[in-house]
Amino acid sequence: MTTRTTTYLVCTCGHRGVLRTAENDQPYSKEWFNRTVEGFIDNDEGFSFRQLTCRACGRHGEVSATEKPPTSA
Ligand SMILES: [Zn+2]
């Protein structure tokens, strides 16, 4: 079974993005982990999004999770 998560991200400048992860949690198959970042520069920190770099303002580590999808105001 694959566990998927979607986290909406927002920078302190207001720039929005999305972090998607997919993880295989079957006990007898090879473990794998995949993540996709939209809107921010991925620094490959595993599950963490706090060290992402904003594509809009270039700030580093200013990302917060938010409940709102990027398409809503
Ligand atoms: Zn920003």
N, CA, C, O and the ligand as a Tripos MOL2 file, in Angstrom:
@<TRIPOS>MOLECULE
protein
  293   291    74     0     0
PROTEIN
NO_CHARGES

@<TRIPOS>ATOM
      1 N           0.8410   -1.1910    0.0000 N.3       1 MET1
      2 CA          0.0000    0.0000    0.0000 C.3       1 MET1
      3 C           0.8820    1.2480    0.0000 C.2       1 MET1
      4 O           1.9490    1.2790    0.6120 O.2       1 MET1
      5 N           0.4160    2.2470   -0.6850 N.am      2 THR2
      6 CA          1.1660    3.4870   -0.7760 C.3       2 THR2
      7 C           0.4670    4.5760    0.0230 C.2       2 THR2
      8 O          -0.7250    4.8330   -0.1470 O.2       2 THR2
      9 N           1.2350    5.2040    0.8910 N.am      3 THR3
     10 CA          0.7180    6.3280    1.6560 C.3       3 THR3
     11 C           1.0930    7.6240    0.9530 C.2       3 THR3
     12 O           2.2670    7.9020    0.7070 O.2       3 THR3
     13 N           0.0820    8.3990    0.6410 N.am      4 ARG4
     14 CA          0.3440    9.6680   -0.0340 C.3       4 ARG4
     15 C          -0.1050   10.8320    0.8440 C.2       4 ARG4
     16 O          -1.1420   10.7740    1.5050 O.2       4 ARG4
     17 N           0.6920   11.8710    0.8320 N.am      5 THR5
     18 CA          0.3020   13.0780    1.5530 C.3       5 THR5
     19 C           0.4560   14.2830    0.6250 C.2       5 THR5
     20 O           1.3240   14.3170   -0.2470 O.2       5 THR5
     21 N          -0.3960   15.2470    0.8390 N.am      6 THR6
     22 CA         -0.2890   16.5160    0.1330 C.3       6 THR6
     23 C          -0.2700   17.6260    1.1750 C.2       6 THR6
     24 O          -1.1760   17.7240    2.0020 O.2       6 THR6
     25 N           0.7570   18.4540    1.1320 N.am      7 THR7
     26 CA          0.8670   19.5700    2.0570 C.3       7 THR7
     27 C           0.9410   20.8610    1.2480 C.2       7 THR7
     28 O           1.7890   21.0010    0.3670 O.2       7 THR7
     29 N           0.0640   21.7860    1.5500 N.am      8 TYR8
     30 CA          0.1080   23.0880    0.8880 C.3       8 TYR8
     31 C           1.0610   23.9820    1.6550 C.2       8 TYR8
     32 O           1.0570   24.0300    2.8850 O.2       8 TYR8
     33 N           1.8770   24.6900    0.8890 N.am      9 LEU9
     34 CA          2.9260   25.5030    1.4970 C.3       9 LEU9
     35 C           2.7150   26.9720    1.1730 C.2       9 LEU9
     36 O           2.1650   27.3280    0.1310 O.2       9 LEU9
     37 N           3.1630   27.8080    2.0840 N.am     10 VAL10
     38 CA          3.1310   29.2450    1.8290 C.3      10 VAL10
     39 C           4.3940   29.8800    2.4160 C.2      10 VAL10
     40 O           4.7980   29.5690    3.5370 O.2      10 VAL10
     41 N           5.0020   30.7670    1.6450 N.am     11 CYS11
     42 CA          6.1780   31.5150    2.0910 C.3      11 CYS11
     43 C           5.7150   32.7610    2.8480 C.2      11 CYS11
     44 O           4.5550   33.1640    2.7620 O.2      11 CYS11
     45 N           6.6310   33.3480    3.5750 N.am     12 THR12
     46 CA          6.2830   34.5980    4.2610 C.3      12 THR12
     47 C           5.9840   35.7350    3.2840 C.2      12 THR12
     48 O           5.3510   36.7220    3.6590 O.2      12 THR12
     49 N           6.4370   35.6010    2.0270 N.am     13 CYS13
     50 CA          6.1360   36.6240    1.0120 C.3      13 CYS13
     51 C           4.7690   36.4070    0.3840 C.2      13 CYS13
     52 O           4.2900   37.2540   -0.3710 O.2      13 CYS13
     53 N           4.1360   35.2790    0.6890 N.am     14 GLY14
     54 CA          2.8250   34.9860    0.1320 C.3      14 GLY14
     55 C           2.8520   34.0030   -1.0220 C.2      14 GLY14
     56 O           1.7970   33.5740   -1.4910 O.2      14 GLY14
     57 N           4.0310   33.6390   -1.4870 N.am     15 HIS15
     58 CA          4.1570   32.6640   -2.5690 C.3      15 HIS15
     59 C           3.6580   31.3040   -2.0880 C.2      15 HIS15
     60 O           3.9260   30.8940   -0.9590 O.2      15 HIS15
     61 N           2.9330   30.6170   -2.9590 N.am     16 ARG16
     62 CA          2.3270   29.3500   -2.5800 C.3      16 ARG16
     63 C           2.9790   28.1890   -3.3130 C.2      16 ARG16
     64 O           3.5480   28.3580   -4.3920 O.2      16 ARG16
     65 N           2.8900   27.0120   -2.7160 N.am     17 GLY17
     66 CA          3.4310   25.8200   -3.3440 C.3      17 GLY17
     67 C           2.7970   24.5800   -2.7510 C.2      17 GLY17
     68 O           1.9420   24.6610   -1.8690 O.2      17 GLY17
     69 N           3.2270   23.4340   -3.2460 N.am     18 VAL18
     70 CA          2.6730   22.1550   -2.7990 C.3      18 VAL18
     71 C           3.8080   21.1550   -2.6070 C.2      18 VAL18
     72 O           4.7360   21.0810   -3.4130 O.2      18 VAL18
     73 N           3.7150   20.3970   -1.5350 N.am     19 LEU19
     74 CA          4.6090   19.2630   -1.3150 C.3      19 LEU19
     75 C           3.7750   17.9890   -1.3490 C.2      19 LEU19
     76 O           2.8230   17.8330   -0.5850 O.2      19 LEU19
     77 N           4.1530   17.0780   -2.2510 N.am     20 ARG20
     78 CA          3.4750   15.7800   -2.3150 C.3      20 ARG20
     79 C           4.4840   14.6880   -1.9980 C.2      20 ARG20
     80 O           5.6060   14.6920   -2.5040 O.2      20 ARG20
     81 N           4.0690   13.7620   -1.1610 N.am     21 THR21
     82 CA          4.9360   12.6380   -0.8630 C.3      21 THR21
     83 C           4.1930   11.3380   -1.1110 C.2      21 THR21
     84 O           2.9700   11.2680   -0.9860 O.2      21 THR21
     85 N           4.9530   10.3060   -1.4650 N.am     22 ALA22
     86 CA          4.4090    8.9610   -1.6210 C.3      22 ALA22
     87 C           5.3960    7.9950   -0.9800 C.2      22 ALA22
     88 O           6.5970    8.0410   -1.2460 O.2      22 ALA22
     89 N           4.8700    7.1270   -0.1360 N.am     23 GLU23
     90 CA          5.7380    6.2080    0.5900 C.3      23 GLU23
     91 C           5.1250    4.8180    0.5770 C.2      23 GLU23
     92 O           3.9360    4.6500    0.8510 O.2      23 GLU23
     93 N           5.9310    3.8390    0.2630 N.am     24 ASN24
     94 CA          5.4750    2.4510    0.2860 C.3      24 ASN24
     95 C           5.6400    1.9040    1.6990 C.2      24 ASN24
     96 O           6.7560    1.8390    2.2140 O.2      24 ASN24
     97 N           4.5330    1.5120    2.3280 N.am     25 ASP25
     98 CA          4.6240    1.0220    3.7070 C.3      25 ASP25
     99 C           4.3280   -0.4700    3.8140 C.2      25 ASP25
    100 O           3.9960   -0.9570    4.8950 O.2      25 ASP25
    101 N           4.4410   -1.1920    2.7180 N.am     26 GLN26
    102 CA          4.2990   -2.6440    2.8000 C.3      26 GLN26
    103 C           5.5010   -3.2490    3.5120 C.2      26 GLN26
    104 O           6.6410   -2.8960    3.2130 O.2      26 GLN26
    105 N           5.2540   -4.1630    4.4540 N.am     27 PRO27
    106 CA          6.3510   -4.6840    5.2700 C.3      27 PRO27
    107 C           7.3170   -5.5790    4.5280 C.2      27 PRO27
    108 O           8.4800   -5.6710    4.9200 O.2      27 PRO27
    109 N           6.8760   -6.2490    3.4580 N.am     28 TYR28
    110 CA          7.7510   -7.2330    2.8140 C.3      28 TYR28
    111 C           8.2250   -6.8040    1.4330 C.2      28 TYR28
    112 O           8.7610   -7.6120    0.6740 O.2      28 TYR28
    113 N           8.0300   -5.5740    1.1220 N.am     29 SER29
    114 CA          8.5610   -5.0800   -0.1430 C.3      29 SER29
    115 C           9.6160   -4.0130    0.1370 C.2      29 SER29
    116 O           9.7320   -3.4930    1.2470 O.2      29 SER29
    117 N          10.3550   -3.7190   -0.8800 N.am     30 LYS30
    118 CA         11.4260   -2.7450   -0.7130 C.3      30 LYS30
    119 C          10.8480   -1.3680   -0.3740 C.2      30 LYS30
    120 O           9.8910   -0.9080   -0.9970 O.2      30 LYS30
    121 N          11.4340   -0.7440    0.5970 N.am     31 GLU31
    122 CA         10.9600    0.5870    0.9800 C.3      31 GLU31
    123 C          11.3530    1.6150   -0.0690 C.2      31 GLU31
    124 O          12.4500    1.5710   -0.6260 O.2      31 GLU31
    125 N          10.4560    2.5210   -0.3200 N.am     32 TRP32
    126 CA         10.7940    3.6340   -1.2060 C.3      32 TRP32
    127 C          10.0380    4.8640   -0.7490 C.2      32 TRP32
    128 O           9.0210    4.7850   -0.0610 O.2      32 TRP32
    129 N          10.5510    5.9560   -1.1390 N.am     33 PHE33
    130 CA          9.9790    7.2280   -0.7450 C.3      33 PHE33
    131 C          10.1790    8.2040   -1.8820 C.2      33 PHE33
    132 O          11.2610    8.3140   -2.4590 O.2      33 PHE33
    133 N           9.1190    8.8990   -2.1840 N.am     34 ASN34
    134 CA          9.2050    9.8390   -3.2940 C.3      34 ASN34
    135 C           8.5400   11.1470   -2.8910 C.2      34 ASN34
    136 O           7.5120   11.1450   -2.2150 O.2      34 ASN34
    137 N           9.1240   12.2490   -3.3020 N.am     35 ARG35
    138 CA          8.4510   13.4960   -3.0220 C.3      35 ARG35
    139 C           8.5800   14.4490   -4.1900 C.2      35 ARG35
    140 O           9.5600   14.4410   -4.9350 O.2      35 ARG35
    141 N           7.5490   15.2740   -4.3230 N.am     36 THR36
    142 CA          7.4940   16.2520   -5.3970 C.3      36 THR36
    143 C           7.1780   17.6070   -4.7940 C.2      36 THR36
    144 O           6.2430   17.7420   -4.0050 O.2      36 THR36
    145 N           7.9490   18.5960   -5.1610 N.am     37 VAL37
    146 CA          7.7310   19.9490   -4.6690 C.3      37 VAL37
    147 C           7.3770   20.8470   -5.8440 C.2      37 VAL37
    148 O           8.0580   20.8490   -6.8700 O.2      37 VAL37
    149 N           6.3060   21.6070   -5.6790 N.am     38 GLU38
    150 CA          5.9180   22.5830   -6.6930 C.3      38 GLU38
    151 C           5.9930   23.9750   -6.0800 C.2      38 GLU38
    152 O           5.4990   24.1960   -4.9740 O.2      38 GLU38
    153 N           6.5950   24.8910   -6.7780 N.am     39 GLY39
    154 CA          6.5980   26.2880   -6.3500 C.3      39 GLY39
    155 C           7.8050   26.6900   -5.5160 C.2      39 GLY39
    156 O           8.0870   27.8770   -5.3520 O.2      39 GLY39
    157 N           8.5190   25.6910   -4.9880 N.am     40 PHE40
    158 CA          9.6990   25.9590   -4.1810 C.3      40 PHE40
    159 C          10.8630   25.1010   -4.6740 C.2      40 PHE40
    160 O          10.6540   24.0820   -5.3310 O.2      40 PHE40
    161 N          12.0700   25.5130   -4.3600 N.am     41 ILE41
    162 CA         13.2550   24.7540   -4.7440 C.3      41 ILE41
    163 C          13.4820   23.6750   -3.6930 C.2      41 ILE41
    164 O          13.6460   23.9620   -2.5070 O.2      41 ILE41
    165 N          13.4870   22.4340   -4.1540 N.am     42 ASP42
    166 CA         13.5780   21.2990   -3.2440 C.3      42 ASP42
    167 C          15.0210   21.0780   -2.7900 C.2      42 ASP42
    168 O          15.9120   20.8740   -3.6150 O.2      42 ASP42
    169 N          15.2410   21.1170   -1.5000 N.am     43 ASN43
    170 CA         16.5800   20.8820   -0.9570 C.3      43 ASN43
    171 C          16.7600   19.4650   -0.4380 C.2      43 ASN43
    172 O          17.7530   19.1520    0.2190 O.2      43 ASN43
    173 N          15.7700   18.5980   -0.7450 N.am     44 ASP44
    174 CA         15.8750   17.1810   -0.4400 C.3      44 ASP44
    175 C          16.1050   16.9130    1.0430 C.2      44 ASP44
    176 O          17.1070   16.3150    1.4360 O.2      44 ASP44
    177 N          15.1610   17.3660    1.8520 N.am     45 GLU45
    178 CA         15.2570   17.1920    3.3000 C.3      45 GLU45
    179 C          14.2480   16.1740    3.8040 C.2      45 GLU45
    180 O          13.7570   16.2980    4.9250 O.2      45 GLU45
    181 N          13.9330   15.1760    3.0010 N.am     46 GLY46
    182 CA         13.0050   14.1430    3.4370 C.3      46 GLY46
    183 C          11.5920   14.6820    3.5720 C.2      46 GLY46
    184 O          11.0830   15.3290    2.6560 O.2      46 GLY46
    185 N          10.9630   14.4270    4.6870 N.am     47 PHE47
    186 CA          9.5930   14.8710    4.8940 C.3      47 PHE47
    187 C           9.5040   16.3660    5.1780 C.2      47 PHE47
    188 O           8.4360   16.9650    5.0460 O.2      47 PHE47
    189 N          10.6130   16.9600    5.5640 N.am     48 SER48
    190 CA         10.5570   18.3470    5.9930 C.3      48 SER48
    191 C          10.3780   19.2910    4.8160 C.2      48 SER48
    192 O          10.9400   19.0640    3.7440 O.2      48 SER48
    193 N           9.6070   20.3390    5.0050 N.am     49 PHE49
    194 CA          9.4720   21.3780    3.9880 C.3      49 PHE49
    195 C          10.0670   22.6900    4.4750 C.2      49 PHE49
    196 O          10.0440   23.6820    3.7470 O.2      49 PHE49
    197 N          10.5950   22.7150    5.6860 N.am     50 ARG50
    198 CA         10.9620   23.9890    6.2920 C.3      50 ARG50
    199 C          12.2410   24.5810    5.7160 C.2      50 ARG50
    200 O          12.5150   25.7680    5.8910 O.2      50 ARG50
    201 N          13.0170   23.7610    5.0350 N.am     51 GLN51
    202 CA         14.2630   24.2670    4.4630 C.3      51 GLN51
    203 C          14.1530   24.5430    2.9680 C.2      51 GLN51
    204 O          15.1630   24.7700    2.3020 O.2      51 GLN51
    205 N          12.9460   24.5240    2.4430 N.am     52 LEU52
    206 CA         12.7750   24.8250    1.0260 C.3      52 LEU52
    207 C          13.0970   26.2880    0.7400 C.2      52 LEU52
    208 O          12.9720   27.1510    1.6080 O.2      52 LEU52
    209 N          13.5120   26.5430   -0.4930 N.am     53 THR53
    210 CA         13.8200   27.9050   -0.9190 C.3      53 THR53
    211 C          12.7080   28.4070   -1.8370 C.2      53 THR53
    212 O          12.2950   27.7190   -2.7710 O.2      53 THR53
    213 N          12.2360   29.6090   -1.5540 N.am     54 CYS54
    214 CA         11.1300   30.1900   -2.3120 C.3      54 CYS54
    215 C          11.5920   30.5830   -3.7090 C.2      54 CYS54
    216 O          12.6460   31.2000   -3.8650 O.2      54 CYS54
    217 N          10.8060   30.2260   -4.7260 N.am     55 ARG55
    218 CA         11.1480   30.6090   -6.0970 C.3      55 ARG55
    219 C          10.8140   32.0740   -6.3540 C.2      55 ARG55
    220 O          11.3580   32.6780   -7.2790 O.2      55 ARG55
    221 N           9.9460   32.6390   -5.5640 N.am     56 ALA56
    222 CA          9.5310   34.0260   -5.8000 C.3      56 ALA56
    223 C          10.4950   35.0210   -5.1530 C.2      56 ALA56
    224 O          10.9310   35.9600   -5.8190 O.2      56 ALA56
    225 N          10.8350   34.8450   -3.8900 N.am     57 CYS57
    226 CA         11.6380   35.8340   -3.1780 C.3      57 CYS57
    227 C          13.0270   35.3200   -2.8260 C.2      57 CYS57
    228 O          13.8820   36.0990   -2.4040 O.2      57 CYS57
    229 N          13.2670   34.0130   -2.9930 N.am     58 GLY58
    230 CA         14.5830   33.4550   -2.7270 C.3      58 GLY58
    231 C          14.8860   33.2140   -1.2620 C.2      58 GLY58
    232 O          15.9950   32.7970   -0.9280 O.2      58 GLY58
    233 N          13.9330   33.4660   -0.3800 N.am     59 ARG59
    234 CA         14.1540   33.2280    1.0450 C.3      59 ARG59
    235 C          14.2480   31.7330    1.3190 C.2      59 ARG59
    236 O          13.6480   30.9110    0.6260 O.2      59 ARG59
    237 N          15.0030   31.4150    2.3290 N.am     60 HIS60
    238 CA         15.2780   30.0350    2.6880 C.3      60 HIS60
    239 C          14.7360   29.7860    4.0960 C.2      60 HIS60
    240 O          15.0010   30.5560    5.0200 O.2      60 HIS60
    241 N          13.9760   28.7050    4.2460 N.am     61 GLY61
    242 CA         13.4870   28.3460    5.5720 C.3      61 GLY61
    243 C          12.3560   29.2130    6.0870 C.2      61 GLY61
    244 O          12.1490   29.3140    7.2960 O.2      61 GLY61
    245 N          11.6110   29.8500    5.1630 N.am     62 GLU62
    246 CA         10.4960   30.7120    5.5730 C.3      62 GLU62
    247 C           9.1530   30.0860    5.2080 C.2      62 GLU62
    248 O           8.1300   30.7690    5.1600 O.2      62 GLU62
    249 N           9.1690   28.7790    4.9510 N.am     63 VAL63
    250 CA          7.9770   28.1150    4.4490 C.3      63 VAL63
    251 C           7.1470   27.5680    5.6080 C.2      63 VAL63
    252 O           7.6810   26.9900    6.5550 O.2      63 VAL63
    253 N           5.8340   27.7610    5.5160 N.am     64 SER64
    254 CA          4.9090   27.2080    6.4890 C.3      64 SER64
    255 C           3.8840   26.3430    5.7650 C.2      64 SER64
    256 O           3.6160   26.5330    4.5790 O.2      64 SER64
    257 N           3.3230   25.4000    6.4940 N.am     65 ALA65
    258 CA          2.2210   24.6180    5.9600 C.3      65 ALA65
    259 C           0.9270   25.4020    6.1290 C.2      65 ALA65
    260 O           0.7660   26.1720    7.0760 O.2      65 ALA65
    261 N           0.0220   25.1930    5.2020 N.am     66 THR66
    262 CA         -1.2560   25.8750    5.2940 C.3      66 THR66
    263 C          -2.3650   24.9150    4.8750 C.2      66 THR66
    264 O          -2.1340   23.9790    4.1090 O.2      66 THR66
    265 N          -3.5590   25.1560    5.3790 N.am     67 GLU67
    266 CA         -4.7050   24.3120    5.0280 C.3      67 GLU67
    267 C          -5.2290   24.6170    3.6380 C.2      67 GLU67
    268 O          -5.8630   23.7710    3.0080 O.2      67 GLU67
    269 N          -4.9650   25.8280    3.1580 N.am     68 LYS68
    270 CA         -5.6040   26.2850    1.9320 C.3      68 LYS68
    271 C          -4.8110   25.8690    0.6990 C.2      68 LYS68
    272 O          -3.5930   26.0460    0.6620 O.2      68 LYS68
    273 N          -5.4780   25.3220   -0.3040 N.am     69 PRO69
    274 CA         -4.8090   25.0370   -1.5630 C.3      69 PRO69
    275 C          -4.3640   26.3280   -2.2300 C.2      69 PRO69
    276 O          -4.9350   27.3880   -1.9730 O.2      69 PRO69
    277 N          -3.3410   26.2490   -3.0890 N.am     70 PRO70
    278 CA         -2.8140   27.4480   -3.7410 C.3      70 PRO70
    279 C          -3.8190   28.1670   -4.6150 C.2      70 PRO70
    280 O          -3.6850   29.3670   -4.8560 O.2      70 PRO70
    281 N          -4.8200   27.4550   -5.0910 N.am     71 THR71
    282 CA         -5.7660   28.0690   -6.0230 C.3      71 THR71
    283 C          -6.8210   28.9110   -5.3160 C.2      71 THR71
    284 O          -7.5160   29.6960   -5.9610 O.2      71 THR71
    285 N          -6.9530   28.7560   -3.9890 N.am     72 SER72
    286 CA         -7.9500   29.5540   -3.2750 C.3      72 SER72
    287 C          -7.2960   30.7970   -2.6770 C.2      72 SER72
    288 O          -6.1110   30.7980   -2.3440 O.2      72 SER72
    289 N          -8.0720   31.8190   -2.5540 N.am     73 ALA73
    290 CA         -7.5030   33.1050   -2.1290 C.3      73 ALA73
    291 C          -7.2890   33.1710   -0.6410 C.2      73 ALA73
    292 O          -6.8170   34.1870   -0.1290 O.2      73 ALA73
    293 ZN          8.8950   33.8780   -0.7690 Zn       74 ZN74
@<TRIPOS>BOND
     1     1     2 1
     2     2     3 1
     3     3     4 2
     4     3     5 am
     5     5     6 1
     6     6     7 1
     7     7     8 2
     8     7     9 am
     9     9    10 1
    10    10    11 1
    11    11    12 2
    12    11    13 am
    13    13    14 1
    14    14    15 1
    15    15    16 2
    16    15    17 am
    17    17    18 1
    18    18    19 1
    19    19    20 2
    20    19    21 am
    21    21    22 1
    22    22    23 1
    23    23    24 2
    24    23    25 am
    25    25    26 1
    26    26    27 1
    27    27    28 2
    28    27    29 am
    29    29    30 1
    30    30    31 1
    31    31    32 2
    32    31    33 am
    33    33    34 1
    34    34    35 1
    35    35    36 2
    36    35    37 am
    37    37    38 1
    38    38    39 1
    39    39    40 2
    40    39    41 am
    41    41    42 1
    42    42    43 1
    43    43    44 2
    44    43    45 am
    45    45    46 1
    46    46    47 1
    47    47    48 2
    48    47    49 am
    49    49    50 1
    50    50    51 1
    51    51    52 2
    52    51    53 am
    53    53    54 1
    54    54    55 1
    55    55    56 2
    56    55    57 am
    57    57    58 1
    58    58    59 1
    59    59    60 2
    60    59    61 am
    61    61    62 1
    62    62    63 1
    63    63    64 2
    64    63    65 am
    65    65    66 1
    66    66    67 1
    67    67    68 2
    68    67    69 am
    69    69    70 1
    70    70    71 1
    71    71    72 2
    72    71    73 am
    73    73    74 1
    74    74    75 1
    75    75    76 2
    76    75    77 am
    77    77    78 1
    78    78    79 1
    79    79    80 2
    80    79    81 am
    81    81    82 1
    82    82    83 1
    83    83    84 2
    84    83    85 am
    85    85    86 1
    86    86    87 1
    87    87    88 2
    88    87    89 am
    89    89    90 1
    90    90    91 1
    91    91    92 2
    92    91    93 am
    93    93    94 1
    94    94    95 1
    95    95    96 2
    96    95    97 am
    97    97    98 1
    98    98    99 1
    99    99   100 2
   100    99   101 am
   101   101   102 1
   102   102   103 1
   103   103   104 2
   104   103   105 am
   105   105   106 1
   106   106   107 1
   107   107   108 2
   108   107   109 am
   109   109   110 1
   110   110   111 1
   111   111   112 2
   112   111   113 am
   113   113   114 1
   114   114   115 1
   115   115   116 2
   116   115   117 am
   117   117   118 1
   118   118   119 1
   119   119   120 2
   120   119   121 am
   121   121   122 1
   122   122   123 1
   123   123   124 2
   124   123   125 am
   125   125   126 1
   126   126   127 1
   127   127   128 2
   128   127   129 am
   129   129   130 1
   130   130   131 1
   131   131   132 2
   132   131   133 am
   133   133   134 1
   134   134   135 1
   135   135   136 2
   136   135   137 am
   137   137   138 1
   138   138   139 1
   139   139   140 2
   140   139   141 am
   141   141   142 1
   142   142   143 1
   143   143   144 2
   144   143   145 am
   145   145   146 1
   146   146   147 1
   147   147   148 2
   148   147   149 am
   149   149   150 1
   150   150   151 1
   151   151   152 2
   152   151   153 am
   153   153   154 1
   154   154   155 1
   155   155   156 2
   156   155   157 am
   157   157   158 1
   158   158   159 1
   159   159   160 2
   160   159   161 am
   161   161   162 1
   162   162   163 1
   163   163   164 2
   164   163   165 am
   165   165   166 1
   166   166   167 1
   167   167   168 2
   168   167   169 am
   169   169   170 1
   170   170   171 1
   171   171   172 2
   172   171   173 am
   173   173   174 1
   174   174   175 1
   175   175   176 2
   176   175   177 am
   177   177   178 1
   178   178   179 1
   179   179   180 2
   180   179   181 am
   181   181   182 1
   182   182   183 1
   183   183   184 2
   184   183   185 am
   185   185   186 1
   186   186   187 1
   187   187   188 2
   188   187   189 am
   189   189   190 1
   190   190   191 1
   191   191   192 2
   192   191   193 am
   193   193   194 1
   194   194   195 1
   195   195   196 2
   196   195   197 am
   197   197   198 1
   198   198   199 1
   199   199   200 2
   200   199   201 am
   201   201   202 1
   202   202   203 1
   203   203   204 2
   204   203   205 am
   205   205   206 1
   206   206   207 1
   207   207   208 2
   208   207   209 am
   209   209   210 1
   210   210   211 1
   211   211   212 2
   212   211   213 am
   213   213   214 1
   214   214   215 1
   215   215   216 2
   216   215   217 am
   217   217   218 1
   218   218   219 1
   219   219   220 2
   220   219   221 am
   221   221   222 1
   222   222   223 1
   223   223   224 2
   224   223   225 am
   225   225   226 1
   226   226   227 1
   227   227   228 2
   228   227   229 am
   229   229   230 1
   230   230   231 1
   231   231   232 2
   232   231   233 am
   233   233   234 1
   234   234   235 1
   235   235   236 2
   236   235   237 am
   237   237   238 1
   238   238   239 1
   239   239   240 2
   240   239   241 am
   241   241   242 1
   242   242   243 1
   243   243   244 2
   244   243   245 am
   245   245   246 1
   246   246   247 1
   247   247   248 2
   248   247   249 am
   249   249   250 1
   250   250   251 1
   251   251   252 2
   252   251   253 am
   253   253   254 1
   254   254   255 1
   255   255   256 2
   256   255   257 am
   257   257   258 1
   258   258   259 1
   259   259   260 2
   260   259   261 am
   261   261   262 1
   262   262   263 1
   263   263   264 2
   264   263   265 am
   265   265   266 1
   266   266   267 1
   267   267   268 2
   268   267   269 am
   269   269   270 1
   270   270   271 1
   271   271   272 2
   272   271   273 am
   273   273   274 1
   274   274   275 1
   275   275   276 2
   276   275   277 am
   277   277   278 1
   278   278   279 1
   279   279   280 2
   280   279   281 am
   281   281   282 1
   282   282   283 1
   283   283   284 2
   284   283   285 am
   285   285   286 1
   286   286   287 1
   287   287   288 2
   288   287   289 am
   289   289   290 1
   290   290   291 1
   291   291   292 2
@<TRIPOS>SUBSTRUCTURE
     1 MET1         2 RESIDUE 1 A MET
     2 THR2         6 RESIDUE 1 A THR
     3 THR3        10 RESIDUE 1 A THR
     4 ARG4        14 RESIDUE 1 A ARG
     5 THR5        18 RESIDUE 1 A THR
     6 THR6        22 RESIDUE 1 A THR
     7 THR7        26 RESIDUE 1 A THR
     8 TYR8        30 RESIDUE 1 A TYR
     9 LEU9        34 RESIDUE 1 A LEU
    10 VAL10       38 RESIDUE 1 A VAL
    11 CYS11       42 RESIDUE 1 A CYS
    12 THR12       46 RESIDUE 1 A THR
    13 CYS13       50 RESIDUE 1 A CYS
    14 GLY14       54 RESIDUE 1 A GLY
    15 HIS15       58 RESIDUE 1 A HIS
    16 ARG16       62 RESIDUE 1 A ARG
    17 GLY17       66 RESIDUE 1 A GLY
    18 VAL18       70 RESIDUE 1 A VAL
    19 LEU19       74 RESIDUE 1 A LEU
    20 ARG20       78 RESIDUE 1 A ARG
    21 THR21       82 RESIDUE 1 A THR
    22 ALA22       86 RESIDUE 1 A ALA
    23 GLU23       90 RESIDUE 1 A GLU
    24 ASN24       94 RESIDUE 1 A ASN
    25 ASP25       98 RESIDUE 1 A ASP
    26 GLN26      102 RESIDUE 1 A GLN
    27 PRO27      106 RESIDUE 1 A PRO
    28 TYR28      110 RESIDUE 1 A TYR
    29 SER29      114 RESIDUE 1 A SER
    30 LYS30      118 RESIDUE 1 A LYS
    31 GLU31      122 RESIDUE 1 A GLU
    32 TRP32      126 RESIDUE 1 A TRP
    33 PHE33      130 RESIDUE 1 A PHE
    34 ASN34      134 RESIDUE 1 A ASN
    35 ARG35      138 RESIDUE 1 A ARG
    36 THR36      142 RESIDUE 1 A THR
    37 VAL37      146 RESIDUE 1 A VAL
    38 GLU38      150 RESIDUE 1 A GLU
    39 GLY39      154 RESIDUE 1 A GLY
    40 PHE40      158 RESIDUE 1 A PHE
    41 ILE41      162 RESIDUE 1 A ILE
    42 ASP42      166 RESIDUE 1 A ASP
    43 ASN43      170 RESIDUE 1 A ASN
    44 ASP44      174 RESIDUE 1 A ASP
    45 GLU45      178 RESIDUE 1 A GLU
    46 GLY46      182 RESIDUE 1 A GLY
    47 PHE47      186 RESIDUE 1 A PHE
    48 SER48      190 RESIDUE 1 A SER
    49 PHE49      194 RESIDUE 1 A PHE
    50 ARG50      198 RESIDUE 1 A ARG
    51 GLN51      202 RESIDUE 1 A GLN
    52 LEU52      206 RESIDUE 1 A LEU
    53 THR53      210 RESIDUE 1 A THR
    54 CYS54      214 RESIDUE 1 A CYS
    55 ARG55      218 RESIDUE 1 A ARG
    56 ALA56      222 RESIDUE 1 A ALA
    57 CYS57      226 RESIDUE 1 A CYS
    58 GLY58      230 RESIDUE 1 A GLY
    59 ARG59      234 RESIDUE 1 A ARG
    60 HIS60      238 RESIDUE 1 A HIS
    61 GLY61      242 RESIDUE 1 A GLY
    62 GLU62      246 RESIDUE 1 A GLU
    63 VAL63      250 RESIDUE 1 A VAL
    64 SER64      254 RESIDUE 1 A SER
    65 ALA65      258 RESIDUE 1 A ALA
    66 THR66      262 RESIDUE 1 A THR
    67 GLU67      266 RESIDUE 1 A GLU
    68 LYS68      270 RESIDUE 1 A LYS
    69 PRO69      274 RESIDUE 1 A PRO
    70 PRO70      278 RESIDUE 1 A PRO
    71 THR71      282 RESIDUE 1 A THR
    72 SER72      286 RESIDUE 1 A SER
    73 ALA73      290 RESIDUE 1 A ALA
    74 ZN74       293 GROUP 0 **** ****
